[in-house]
Amino acid sequence: MEQIAPAGPVYQAGTLSGNPLAMTAGIETLKLILKEPEPGEADASRALTLKTKKLVLGLESAAREAGVKIQAHQAGSMFSIFFNEGKVKDYASSAASDQEAFKVWFRAMLEQGIYLAPSQFETLFLSLAHTDEDIDRTIAAAEKAFAQVKSKK
């Protein structure tokens, strides 16, 4: 550690870099991911992907029920939502998304205790700590939030 600034010549920085709590959480997560599943049980990575899919499908359904057009993308436990009628596949199509609608939705979710990244250009993540109850509560909050988006149109 004597090589790392301010004591040494090497500058090193990063989000939660070297933070003992973050490092412990990362190690424990890796243990869960690498653990052999019980017979008939999905491995942690697959289970997390399936939980994320449940959430994304629930958000898409809630938006559809409210009459709000969104595009949702998922890769494993990462997902994003764009308020856009067209297919979002690059910067230009994502930039054409309705940022005002996202702001209304973001604030409505926040008012219900659901904390999300404050921009639709940021990726959202699910973790192994999220329960089915968390997902159900998020979808229920999204139903109300999408209704608010629709009422602002």
Stockholm file with secondary structure:
# STOCKHOLM 1.0

chainA/1-153         MEQIAPAGPVYQAGTLSGNPLAMTAGIETLKLILKEPEPGEADASRALTLKTKKLVLGLESAAREAGVKIQAHQAGSMFSIFFNEGKVKDYASSAASDQEAFKVWFRAMLEQGIYLAPSQFETLFLSLAHTDEDIDRTIAAAEKAFAQVKSKK
#=GR chainA/1-153 SS CTTBTTTSSBCCCCTTTTCHHHHHHHHHHHHHHHSCCCTTCCCHHHHHHHHHHHHHHHHHHHHHHHTCCCEEEEETTEEEEECCSSCCCSHHHHHTSCHHHHHHHHHHHHHTTCCCCSSTTSCEECCTTCCHHHHHHHHHHHHHHHHHHHHHC
#=GC SS_cons         CTTBTTTSSBCCCCTTTTCHHHHHHHHHHHHHHHSCCCTTCCCHHHHHHHHHHHHHHHHHHHHHHHTCCCEEEEETTEEEEECCSSCCCSHHHHHTSCHHHHHHHHHHHHHTTCCCCSSTTSCEECCTTCCHHHHHHHHHHHHHHHHHHHHHC
//
